[in-house]
Every structure is written in structure tokens, then in C-alpha cells.
Amino acid sequence: MEQLDEKDLRILNLFYKRSLELKNSSILQGGKLQVSLKLHFEVNKGGTITIDGPEKEALKSLTTTIRQFCMNNETLYFNKIFKIIRKALESDKELFDNAKSTSIAFKKLMSKTYMKLQYGNKILSPADVIDFWFNGYIFHSDIENAERFERISKTKMFPFIKMEFESLMIDLSTLFIWTGNFIYINILKEQTKK
């Protein structure tokens, strides 16, 4: 294992601490982060689709922590963290291969949707869905993004976009918590022994 400089160790330590915050969040501890889809159809009467997810405030709280792992300009952006992990583990192929699986999983989560979502002529990627929620509703007061969120929230596809976002938050939470544990066990503990 390669010795990391003080700055990289501090960044990994912060990632680990934030992953613990995520793990210990009330929404994850209370089992409130669940998404369900219910379809009800009757012959000659049509049907309804109901999508249930976490409470609005609990979801906002969770996204506050997740955001820093998903946004390019953040110190704890997952791809930046993986570069530090790569630097630390480049001489340990087995550990590096384990870590590499998290990078592959992150790329898949950010590019492949559970269902094909389209708004206008654009197919929405998971990154688009996250941007839509983060910048149009949860964190920013940008008028254009807020108006776009409002327009889309009135469409028939909105429940599916909401379900996609909530499902992403579940999967990303799992990935970031696992990565934080991996960093602590395989890098931070080892680096402090030296």
C-alpha cells in the first residue's frame, strides 16, 4: 500500500465520517427509505398507479449528505475519492480490484435507469434526475430549474421520476456506506499504523 499525503488522508477521513452520518441517519436507521409501486386495474374501468416513498423532510435530510458525493465540484465527489483510493492501493491488486467494483457500480448507477424516462425529446439519465431534484427543488433557488421542476411535477411521468430519484438515493446510500467502511478498514487503519 502506498503512503498517502496528509491532505488525501484528511479527505478520506472526511468521506468516512460523512458515510457514517449517512449510515446513522434517521431515515436509514428507521427503515423509512423504501419505495413501492402499486398498480390497480379493473376491466373496463382503467386503473391507477400509486408510488409511495419516504417523507419529504426525511428525504431532504438524506440528500443533504448524499449531495456531496454526487456533485463534481465537491471535495468528496465519489470519482475524486476513487482517485485517492487508486493511489493508495495501486500496489495491492486484490484490494484495488475490490475498490474498483465500487467505481464501476457508481458509473452504472449514474448512467442506467430502472426505467426509460423521457421529458420532451430528452431521455433522462440518473444524473439528469439527480440534477433535476437537487437543483430544481431541494438545494437551489435557481428560477429556471425551479420552474422546470414545477412543470415536470405536473406531468403524468412525475411519479416515475420521483420513484427513480428515491431508488437512486437508496442505491447510492448503500454504495457510499460500503465505500466508507472499505476506506476505513483497508486504508485509514493501515495508513495510521505506518
C-alpha positions as CSV (number, residue, x, y, z in Angstrom):
1,M,0.0,0.0,0.0
2,E,1.3,3.4,-0.9
3,Q,1.6,6.1,1.8
4,L,-0.9,8.9,1.2
5,D,-0.1,12.6,1.9
6,E,-1.8,14.4,4.8
7,K,-4.4,16.1,2.5
8,D,-5.5,12.9,0.9
9,L,-5.8,11.2,4.3
10,R,-7.9,14.1,5.6
11,I,-10.2,13.8,2.6
12,L,-10.6,10.1,3.0
13,N,-11.3,10.5,6.7
14,L,-14.0,13.1,6.0
15,F,-15.6,10.8,3.4
16,Y,-15.6,8.0,6.1
17,K,-17.2,10.4,8.7
18,R,-19.9,11.5,6.2
19,S,-20.6,7.9,5.2
20,L,-21.2,7.2,8.9
21,E,-23.6,10.2,9.1
22,L,-25.4,8.6,6.2
23,K,-25.5,5.2,7.8
24,N,-26.7,6.7,11.1
25,S,-29.3,8.9,9.5
26,S,-32.8,8.5,10.9
27,I,-34.3,7.6,7.5
28,L,-31.9,4.7,7.1
29,Q,-32.0,3.6,10.8
30,G,-35.8,3.7,10.9
31,G,-36.2,1.7,7.7
32,K,-38.1,4.7,6.2
33,L,-36.2,4.7,2.9
34,Q,-38.5,2.4,0.9
35,V,-40.1,2.9,-2.5
36,S,-43.1,0.9,-3.6
37,L,-45.1,0.9,-6.8
38,K,-48.8,-0.2,-6.7
39,L,-50.8,-0.9,-9.8
40,H,-54.6,-1.3,-9.7
41,F,-56.5,-2.0,-12.8
42,E,-60.1,-3.0,-13.3
43,V,-61.5,-4.3,-16.6
44,N,-63.4,-1.5,-18.4
45,K,-62.6,1.0,-15.7
46,G,-59.0,1.7,-16.2
47,G,-56.5,1.9,-13.4
48,T,-54.3,3.8,-11.1
49,I,-50.7,3.9,-10.3
50,T,-49.5,4.8,-6.8
51,I,-45.9,5.3,-5.8
52,D,-45.1,5.6,-2.1
53,G,-41.7,6.8,-0.9
54,P,-40.1,8.4,2.1
55,E,-41.5,11.5,3.8
56,K,-40.4,14.8,2.2
57,E,-38.3,16.1,5.1
58,A,-36.6,12.8,5.7
59,L,-35.6,12.6,2.0
60,K,-34.3,16.2,2.1
61,S,-32.2,15.4,5.1
62,L,-30.7,12.3,3.4
63,T,-30.0,14.2,0.2
64,T,-28.0,16.8,2.1
65,T,-25.4,14.1,2.9
66,I,-25.6,12.3,-0.4
67,R,-25.2,15.5,-2.5
68,Q,-21.5,16.0,-1.6
69,F,-20.7,12.5,-3.0
70,C,-22.6,13.2,-6.3
71,M,-21.6,16.7,-7.3
72,N,-18.4,17.2,-9.4
73,N,-17.3,20.4,-7.6
74,E,-17.4,18.8,-4.1
75,T,-14.3,17.7,-2.4
76,L,-16.0,14.4,-1.5
77,Y,-17.2,13.7,-5.1
78,F,-17.1,10.0,-5.5
79,N,-14.8,9.9,-8.5
80,K,-12.3,12.2,-6.7
81,I,-12.4,9.8,-3.8
82,F,-11.8,6.8,-6.0
83,K,-8.6,8.5,-7.5
84,I,-7.2,8.7,-3.9
85,I,-8.2,5.1,-3.3
86,R,-6.5,4.1,-6.5
87,K,-3.3,6.0,-5.4
88,A,-3.3,4.2,-2.0
89,L,-4.0,0.7,-3.4
90,E,-2.1,0.7,-6.7
91,S,0.4,-1.8,-5.3
92,D,-2.3,-4.2,-3.9
93,K,-4.1,-5.6,-6.8
94,E,-6.6,-7.6,-4.8
95,L,-7.8,-4.7,-2.7
96,F,-7.7,-2.4,-5.7
97,D,-10.0,-4.8,-7.6
98,N,-12.4,-4.7,-4.7
99,A,-12.4,-0.9,-4.7
100,K,-12.7,-0.8,-8.5
101,S,-16.1,-2.6,-8.3
102,T,-17.4,0.5,-6.4
103,S,-16.3,2.8,-9.1
104,I,-18.0,0.6,-11.7
105,A,-21.2,0.5,-9.6
106,F,-21.2,4.3,-9.3
107,K,-20.8,4.7,-13.0
108,K,-23.7,2.3,-13.7
109,L,-26.0,4.0,-11.1
110,M,-25.3,7.4,-12.7
111,S,-25.9,6.2,-16.3
112,K,-28.6,3.4,-16.3
113,T,-32.1,4.0,-15.2
114,Y,-34.6,1.5,-13.7
115,M,-37.0,2.6,-16.4
116,K,-36.7,4.7,-19.5
117,L,-37.8,8.2,-18.7
118,Q,-38.3,10.9,-21.3
119,Y,-39.1,14.6,-21.0
120,G,-39.7,16.3,-24.3
121,N,-37.1,14.9,-26.7
122,K,-34.6,14.1,-23.9
123,I,-34.1,10.6,-22.4
124,L,-33.3,11.3,-18.7
125,S,-30.2,9.6,-17.2
126,P,-30.0,9.1,-13.4
127,A,-27.6,12.1,-13.4
128,D,-30.3,14.2,-15.0
129,V,-32.8,13.0,-12.4
130,I,-30.5,13.9,-9.6
131,D,-29.8,17.3,-11.1
132,F,-33.5,17.8,-11.6
133,W,-34.2,17.2,-7.9
134,F,-31.1,18.8,-6.4
135,N,-31.1,22.0,-8.5
136,G,-34.8,22.3,-9.1
137,Y,-36.2,21.5,-5.8
138,I,-34.1,20.6,-2.8
139,F,-31.0,22.8,-2.7
140,H,-31.1,25.8,-5.1
141,S,-33.4,28.6,-5.7
142,D,-32.5,29.0,-9.4
143,I,-35.7,30.3,-11.0
144,E,-35.2,28.3,-14.3
145,N,-34.6,25.0,-12.5
146,A,-37.4,25.6,-10.1
147,E,-39.8,26.4,-12.9
148,R,-38.7,23.3,-14.8
149,F,-39.3,21.2,-11.7
150,E,-42.7,22.7,-11.3
151,R,-43.6,22.0,-14.9
152,I,-42.4,18.4,-14.8
153,S,-44.1,17.8,-11.4
154,K,-47.4,18.3,-13.1
155,T,-46.9,15.7,-15.8
156,K,-48.1,12.1,-15.6
157,M,-44.5,10.8,-15.6
158,F,-43.6,12.7,-12.4
159,P,-44.3,9.8,-10.1
160,F,-41.9,7.7,-12.1
161,I,-39.2,10.4,-11.9
162,K,-39.8,10.6,-8.2
163,M,-39.5,6.8,-7.9
164,E,-36.3,6.8,-9.9
165,F,-34.8,9.5,-7.6
166,E,-35.8,7.7,-4.4
167,S,-34.5,4.4,-5.7
168,L,-31.2,6.1,-6.7
169,M,-30.9,7.6,-3.2
170,I,-31.3,4.1,-1.7
171,D,-28.7,2.5,-4.0
172,L,-26.2,5.4,-3.7
173,S,-26.6,5.3,0.1
174,T,-25.6,1.7,0.2
175,L,-22.6,2.3,-2.1
176,F,-21.3,5.3,-0.2
177,I,-21.7,3.5,3.2
178,W,-19.9,0.4,1.9
179,T,-17.1,2.6,0.4
180,G,-16.7,4.5,3.7
181,N,-16.3,1.2,5.5
182,F,-13.8,0.0,2.9
183,I,-11.8,3.1,3.2
184,Y,-11.7,2.9,7.0
185,I,-10.7,-0.8,7.2
186,N,-8.3,-1.0,4.2
187,I,-6.7,2.4,4.0
188,L,-7.2,4.6,7.1
189,K,-6.4,1.9,9.7
190,E,-3.4,0.8,7.6
191,Q,-2.1,4.3,7.0
192,T,-2.1,5.1,10.7
193,K,-0.1,2.0,11.5
194,K,2.8,3.3,9.4
